[in-house]
Every structure is written in C-alpha cells, then in structure tokens.
Amino acid sequence: MKLRLLATSLIGAALMAACGGSDDGHDADTGNPATCSVPDRKAWLRDYMADWYFWYKLSPSPDPTTYFTVDDYFGALLYPGSTAPNADFPDSDRWSYLQSTESFDRFYGDGATLGYGVFVAGDEVVGSPASPLLVRYVEPMSPAATAGVKRGDRILTVNGRAAADIIAADDFSALTPAAEGDTLALSLRDANGDRNVMLTASVFPLVPVPTSTIVTSPNGRKMGYIVVKDMISQALRPMATTFQGFKSQGVQEVVLDLRYNGGGLVSTAGRVASQAVGALAGGQAFASLLYNDQQASRNQTFEFENLASSLAMTRVYVLMGHRTCSASEQVINGLRGVGVDVVAIGDTTCGKPVGFLPTDDGCGTTYSAVNFESVNARVEGRYFDGFAPTERTDASDTCRVADDFTTPLGTPTEPLLAAARLHADTGACGYVPVAREQALSVERWQVRRRGGEPAERTDMIGR
C-alpha cells in the first residue's frame, strides 16, 4: 500500500519542496475507500494501519463492525502500551490523531489556522482554582492581537464563566472555536485595570517567527535570540533573514526559543538547526526516520545544510518546556547527535520521538498515525520521557527555570533568556535545584488531554 498525495497539487508541491527532495517522488495512491460509507472507510483504515502503522505488530486488530464511528475504530487500532519488563515501547500511543483535511491543508499549505489566537497558561494552574489564569501567548495576526490581548493579561471570565470555575473543571473548550464566526467574550485585567473584549473566530495567517533580537550577556557577549513557534515552511524565509543578521553582526551565541513550538515539518526543524551550526555540521545527519519493517525502503535521512546564513556554533541555547514537542525536540536531538553542546533551559520537553506521513482518505479526513521513529547521527532516539533541562553534574546549579508569563518574550530579563545570558558568562544558569516533586511533572503533561485549550502542534511530519 502506497501513500496517497495529501492535498491539492499546489500544497503537495510545497510540502515536497520542504522535504529537501528526500522522498522518492511518488506519494502514489493508497487507493481510497470504495465509497465514503462508514463500513468502507473502516475497511480502508484497517488495511492502511496494517501496512503503515509503526506499531502494527503490537496493536490490536478489533472487529470493525463493533464500532459505530470511524473515529472510534481508529482509536481502537492504536498501540495500547505494554507492561512487559524492558519493553521497547511501554507507553501507549498518545500521538496518533485524525483531523479534517481542510484543517491540515490550511496549516501546512497556507500557514494559517482557525481560531481566536489566544493561548493561556492552563496546565500550570490545574488543581489551583485560586491561581490567576494568565495569557501566555497571542498569535500576532489573530483576532486576539487585533483586540489588544497580550501576554500576561489575567483572564477573569470566559463567556461569563469565572476563571476559577474553568480551572476547577479543567475545561478550556471555549477557547477553541468550532467554526468561523464563533465568538469569545473575555474579561481581562492588567496594570491599567479591567476591560472586556469580544473576539470573533476567523482564519488568520500564522507568524512562525514572531520575535528575534540581539541581546548581550552581563559581561557583553553578543547573543542572537529567535522565537520559532511553528515548524512550517513559512518559517524558512524569516529564519534566513534573522540568521543573516546574526551573522553580519557577529553574534557569539545563539538562543533558540522553542518553548511553545509543538512541532511540524522535519525539514523545517533541520533548517532551524542548520542555521545555527550548518557551517560546521553541513552534510552530517540531522535526523533519520525509521519506518516499520514493511516500509523500510521509505527510511530517509535529513542532513544539516550549510546555508548562506548558517553560523558555526559549537554551543546552542534552547529554551524549552512541556509544550516543546516533536520536530522541535528533533532540533535538540539532532544538534547533540553531531556533538553540539545544547544548553537546555526551562522545563522538560513533551517526549515525542515519533512522527507521521499523514494520509488523506479521500473523504475529508487526514490520518496522522505514527509511521516512524526518529534518531540522530549517533542513532539516539526513543526519548519518550522528554529532554530535561541542563544541570551541573555536582548538583550545584540547574537550568530548570519557570516561565514568567508577565514578561514579553525577547526581554533580556525574561527568566529563561536571563538564564541563558548568565550561563554564557559563567557556565551556570543561577538556579538552585529543587525536589522534582516541586517541579511540573512530565507525566502530567504527557497524559493530559487539554479538551479544548488551544494547543501548539504536536506533529513530526516526514516531509
């Protein structure tokens, strides 16, 4: 069974270009369901998963007639995890998902999304209804940005419902619209007082590189700082422009802010890493994608590129957290695979060393079922527990730093960036280790299903 072209020829061409020509050039037809009836779609899905699913040998094979919907049947086909001692994959598949093809094409083809554009620090306050619910990020071209919503605003009510009730119920679903034209009423508080805003959901363009600047360390080291929010092809041009500026101004350190980057294209992740180190690592393996034994001929390696704007850093700072996922974790793993000193600052990443070659069933649904695992040049992967922040071997210092949602990204005093600035001079982030139970638990982030809070992508697309 071969993969069907995902979308229109224009979108398909854009994605193929993003993969650096590493595909075999014929994302040919898997065949579609005989009809778009539920029985035919389930039969097609059963065959597809048996051929292409990474864990096909370990996953269930339930009777499709016992499931009323295609969605339910898809969930029943996923790997449930293993309790066997020393299992290679003890955790269940929490990554595979399906979505409308329209939504997939919008994100990866157009670099756009449907929403309000406001993201909150919901996971940080779950179980603490008395804690303030803060805005952590606002998409620059979104309805929220147009209305003046900003990072650090405190949300008092959402559609008239008190923030404390939302936190207690762990129900952020109102922040995700079902369709264009849906509305969201927010009551907000900042230093200037309280205000009300009404947002109308729309499709708006993403800004995958929203912030970049050059800052100095306390002792004067010049540091290039860049936020990469989405691993999509639309990030390539602004990244090149930014790194060309870093290069011309002689930066001595690079800080990649990936704390809200939920993933995307492997090729874009490779380009992010190549901009920082490509002048030294060009031609070496960035990431190898390893498919199941039936599709081993699809295995492919993405290499570091020596671009005109590439730097030659032997040390790279990565600002990260539990929303750093998939292709953004690949940046950390890929850099370490070629011997780069990655100083990881923030909190533990989400732990997703697997990815997808998404498949459209021809009936309006695109399936992102795990198709491959990713390893670096040293064949290191399977980081299902995520990457932890850098710590001193003598336990005298840690780079585990809490996000401060009241400080704009790129501000030299913002805690994660401030820690990188200090480390550049001293080799320490300036934080005393705390007991792990006092920090956020990676398991909490891995298992939780947000149920509606706008979330960054958690994709690693093999293109």
N, C-alpha and C positions, 0 to 999 in steps of 0.2 A: 504494500500500500504506500503510495507516494503522497507528498503534501500538496494540498490544493492551494493555489495562489490566494492570498488573503483578501485582497480588496480590488479596487479598480487598478488599471494598468499604471496610472499615474502614481498612486500610493505604493503599489508594488515596486515600481522602479525606484522610488525614493528609499524604500527600505532596503532594496538590493544594493543601492549605492552606499548605504550606511554600513553594510556588512563588509565593505572593503573588497568585494569580489571573491570572498572566500567560499561562497556557496557553489553548488555545482551547476547553477544556471537553469535548472528545470524544476522549479517548485511545482511539479506537474500534479495532475488531478488525482485526488484520492477516490474520485467518484463521489457523487452525492447520494443522499438517501433517495430511494426510488420515488418517494413523494415526501412532502413535509408533514405527513401524519405522524403522530406520536410513536406508533409501533415501528414505522420505517426509520425514523430518526434514532430510536433506541437501538435498532439493529445495526445501523451505520456506526453509532458511537461504540457499541460493543466491539466491532471489528477494528475500528481505529485504535481504541485503547489496547487491544490485544497485540497490535503491531508496533505502536509508537510510544506507549506509556513507559516511562523509565522503570517503574516497579511492576511491570506486567506479570512477572513470575511470582510476585509476593502479594498481589492484590486479589480481592475476591472476584468471583465470577457469578454473580447472582442472576436469577431468572428475571429477565427484563419485564415479563408480563406482570410481575408482582409490584411494580412501581407505577404509580399513576401518572407522574410527570417525567419529562426528560431530565429536568434538574435533579430530581430525587434519585433517578437512576445513575446519573453522573456521580453524585456523592457516594453512592453505594459501590462504585467501581474503584474508589481511591484506596491506596495502601493504608491499612489501619494501624500500622506500627507493630513492633514486636517486643515481647517480654523475654525473649531468649537471651541467655547470658552472652555478652560480647557480640550482640547483633550489629551488623554494619549500619543498619538504619533503624534504630529503636523507636524513633519518633514517628507519629502518623504524618501523612501528607496533609499539611495545613496550608499548602500553597496553591494547589490547582484550583482554578475557578473558571467560570464562564461569564460572558457579558454580551451585550448586543454588538453586532458587527459595526453598527453605526458609531457606537461609543469608541470601539477600538480604532476604527479608521480616523475618527476625529482626533484622538490623542496622537497616534503615531504618524498619521498622514498630514494632518493640518496643524499639529502642535497646539491644539485647543482643547477646551473642556467645557462641560455644562456645570454650572454651579453658582454659588454666591461669592466664592473666593475668600471666605474667612475660615481660618483654622484655629482651633482652641487647644489649650493645654489640658485636655480632659483626663488623660491617663494619669497625669501627675496628681490629681486630686480625688481619684476614685476612692470611695470609702471615707472621705473627709468633706462632708457637705458644708461645713462652716468655712472651708478654704475658698479663697477667691478663684473664680473661673476666668482665666486671662486669655486674651487673643495672643497666639504665639506667632502667627504668620498671616499675611494678607497678599493675595496674588495682585501684582501691580496693575493689571488691566481689567480687573474684576469689578462687579457692582459694589463690593465692599470697599475697594480702594476709591472708587468714584464718590462714595458716600462719606469718605474720610475716616473709615475704620482703620485702626493702626495697631501694630504690635504693642502689647502692654495694656491695651484697654481692658477694663474689667467688665465682664458681662453680668448684668443684674438680672435680666429676664430675657427669655427667648419665646416669642409669640405669647407673651404674657405669663409664661411659666417661670417661676423663680429658679435661678441658677442652682440653689441648694437642692431643690427638688430634682433637677436634671442630674446632678451629681449623685444624689442618693439612689436614684433609679437606674443610673448608668445608661441613660437614654439620650443620645445626642442626635437622634434620627432627623430632627427638624432642620439640622444644618445641611442636609443633603436633599436637594430638590428632586422630584420625580420627573419634572418636565419644565421646559422654558415657560416663563410667566408665573411660576410659583413664587410666593412671597415669604419673606422672613422679617419679622419685626424684632429688633434688638433694642434693649435699653442698656446704655453703656455709661461707664464712669471713668474719667481720667482726672488729671490735676486741675483741669478747668471746671470740673463739675459733671453733672449728669446730662445725658442727651439721648434722644430716641432717633433711630434710623430705620427706614423701611427699604429692604433690598428685594429686587426682582431678579429671579434666576435667568441667566442668559448663557449663550455660548460665547466664550471670550478666548483670545489668544493667550497661551502661557508665556511666561518670561523665564526661560530656564536658567539664565544667568542674570539674576536681578541686581547683584551688588558686587563690586570689585573696587579695590583701593590699594594704596601702598601705605603701610604704617611702619613705624620704627620701633625697635626694641628699646628698653630703657637705656641701653648702652649705645644705641644708634645704629643697630643692624637694620638694613632696609629689607622689608618683608612684603611680598606680594600676596594679597588676600583676595580670594574669589569664592563666591557662593555659587554652587551648581545645584539647582533644585530638581531638575528632571533630565534623565539620560535619553534625550530625544535628539533627532538630527538638527533641530532648530538651535541647539546649544553650540554647534560647531563654529559658526562664524563669530559670535561674540566671544567665545573662548579664545579663538585665534587672535582676535584684536586685543584682548586683555593681555594675553601672554606676550604678544609682540611688544606691548607697552612695558611689561615687566622686564623683558629682555633689553629694551633700549635704555631703560632707566637703571639697569644694573642691580636688580634685586638679589639679595644674598640668601633669602629663604622664601619658600612658598607655603602658603596655608590654604588648603582645600577645605572649604566648609561644606560638608555633606550631611549635616545633622538632620535635614528634612528631605533628603534625597532617597525616595523609595525604590529607585531603580529605573529600568528601561532597556535600552539597546546595549548589547555587549560592545558593539563597535564604538559607541559614544563613550562608554566607560574607558575603553582602550585609548581613545583620543584624549580624555582628561588626563590619564596617567602619562601619555606620551608628551603632552605639553610641558609637564614638569621635568621629565627625565629622558625624553627621546633622544637628545643629543648624545647621551651616554649609552642608552639601552636599545636604540633603534635596531630592529631585526631580531631581537630576542623575543621569546614567547611572553605574551601578556596573559592570555588565558586559553586553555584548551577545553573544548566542550566534548564530553564523552557521552554518547547515546547508549541505549541498551544494545545487547549483543545482536539483535536482529537488524539494527540500523547503524552498525559500527562504521559502515562506509561513509556515513554522514559526519563522523568525527572531524572536527576542524580546530585549527589554532589561529588565534588572532595575535598579531605581533605588535610590539611597540613600533611607532613610526618616528623617524627623525624629521620633524616638520620644520618649516622655515622659522616658526615661532617657538620651537622647542627649547627648553632650558636643559641644564645638565646638573640637576640637583642630586646630591647623594643622600640628602635628608629632606623629608617632606612631612609637614604637619597636616594631619587630617582631624578636623573637628567633626564629632560624630555622636550618635545616640541611638536609642532603640528604634527610631524611625529611619536610620541608615540601613538600607536593605539591598540585597540582591546585587544589581550591577554596581551600586556604589560600594558594596563590600568587596566586589571584584577588584576595585581600584586598590584597596588596601592589600589584598592577597597578591595581586599582580605585581605591585611595587616590591613587596617583600620577597617575591619569587626571584627577583634579579638583584637582591642584596641591598635594596634601598632601605635606609633607616626610617621607618614610618613611626612618627611620634603621634600616638592616638590619644586625643583629648576629648573628654566629655563623659559618655556612658557607653555601656556595652551595646554593640550593634544587634540587629534582629536575628541573624543567623540563618541565611538562606543561600546555600552554595549550589542551588539547582535552578533550572530555568526552562523556558518554553520555546517551541517553534509553533506559534498559535495557528489554529486551523479553523476555517470557516466552514460550517456545514451546508452552506447554500440556502439556509432557511432563516438567516438573520441572526445566528448565534455564532460567536467565536469562542472556541475552547482553548484555554491555556492550561493544558495538562502537563505536568512535569515530563520533559523529554530527555533532559541531560543533566549531568553534574559538571561543575567547573573546577579545574585545577590550575595552579600556576606553573611556572617553569620548573619548579622543584617537585611537581606533582603533589602539591599540598592542597587539600580541599576539605570537604565534609566538616566545615566549621558551623555545625548546627547550633552550637551554643553561642555563636557570635564572637566578635573580636572585643576583647577587654581593653580598657584604657591602659596606657603605658604606666608602669610603676617601677620605682627603684628596686633593685634586687635586695638592698638592705632594708627595705620597707620603711624608709625614712621620708618618702615622698610619693605621691600619686598624681596622675593626671586625670583622675575621676572628678569631673567638675560639673556642677549642676547648672543647667540653663537658666538664665535670668531673662524672663520674657519682657521685662520692662526696659531693657536696653536694646537699642537698634542694632541689627547685625552690621558688622563692619566698624563699630565704635571701638576704639582701642581699649577702653575699659570694660567691654563686654567680657564676662568671665572666661569663656573658652578661648577667645582671642587673646585676652590678657595673659592667660596661662602659657599660650604659645610664645608670646613676646618675652615672657620671663624665662622660659625654657631655652630660648635661642641664646640667651646670655649666660645662663647658669647651669643648664642641663637638668633643671628641676622645674616642675610646674608650680611649686609652692603650696601644695595641699598635703595635710597630714592624713594618712589612711584612716578610714573609719571601718567599723564592722560591716561586713557585707549585708547583714540584715537591715542595716540602716540605709542602705542604698536601694535604688529601684531594682526589683527582681526581673531578670531577663525572662524567666518563665512566665511572669505575669503578662509581659508584652507579647510573648510568642503565642500564648493560648487564647488571649482575649480576642473576641470579635467585636469590633467597635460598634456595630449595629447602627451606623449612620454618621458618626463623626467623620467629616471629610478627612480622607487619608491619602498620603502620598502613594505613588505606585509601588507595588512590591513585585516587579517583573524583572526577569533577566531574559531578554529576547534574543535568540540566537540568530541575529542578522547583522 
